[in-house]
Amino acid sequence: MGITLKGVAPDMIANNLNPSQPIHPGEMIKDEIEYRGISQKDLATEIGIPASVLNAVLNGKRAVTTEYALLLEAALGIEADIWLKIQSDYNKQVARSNPSFMERINRIRKVAAFI
């Protein structure tokens, strides 16, 4: 469900649009730590994970798990729920952009409509 405004088509409201390329939360975390002048190595040490793991998260090769989100919350003061919501939205957008998966979803919807 998105935002609705009287007289405005839902697909014309910016908050209802999805970016053409999903944005992984790691990209936002990377921007945040760069803005604060924190190195990836220092942050990894502070939160107790290998630098290679943090780098994989920041480069969108690993998901922001609940544990990572809580560690980042402790280190950066940004609520874990924010990172988890962004990760969830990213996961949904990636799934919806997969044609074979969406074909599967549509087949299920057709069958379910007859039940």
Residue pairs with C-beta under 8 A, 6 or more apart in sequence:
2 10
2 13
2 15
2 16
3 10
3 13
3 15
3 16
4 10
4 13
5 13
10 16
11 17
18 93
19 93
22 90
22 93
22 94
22 97
23 86
23 90
24 60
24 87
24 90
25 64
25 83
25 86
25 87
25 90
26 57
26 58
26 59
26 60
26 62
26 64
27 58
27 60
28 86
29 57
29 58
29 64
29 72
29 76
29 83
30 40
30 58
30 59
32 76
32 78
33 39
33 40
33 43
33 58
33 76
36 76
40 51
40 54
40 55
40 58
41 51
43 54
43 75
44 50
44 51
44 53
44 54
44 55
45 51
46 75
47 54
47 68
47 71
47 72
47 74
47 75
48 71
49 68
49 71
53 62
56 62
57 63
57 64
57 68
63 87
63 91
64 72
64 83
64 84
64 86
64 87
66 80
66 84
68 83
69 80
69 81
69 83
69 84
69 87
70 80
72 78
72 80
72 83
73 79
73 80
73 83
95 101
96 102
